[in-house]
């Protein structure tokens, strides 16, 4: 095998001009991922995502259990929505001194309501800070 310095210093070589280090191209190896490599990579990404989804789902199920599912022993006051009564009116009746927007938000959150719409006869748990015997 020839030494690179001998290539650049040999002036008698025909058809070749001096070869220097700057004219030699170093090629980087191309990275290829095989089918098995793609499967392993997919597995390594999918498993933590699936575990996170399961943990989040279990947490959501626990939150959806609502007031009856609490293990802290907390008891809530409940009110039954009367015919023609809105959630805003329930909030004003239950906590007349509080901002109705805060009371409505607390009732919606505590009862896992998807909107502020209520039905006559619907039983609603009232947040502890607003519980009174007025309704």
Secondary structure, DSSP 8 states (H G I E B T S, - for coil): ---HHHHHH-TT-TT-----GGGS----------HHHHHHHHHHHHHHHHHHHHHHHHHHHHHHTTGGG-SS----EEEE--TT--HHHHHHHH-TTS-HHHHHHHHHHHTT-SSS---TT-EEEE-GGG--S--
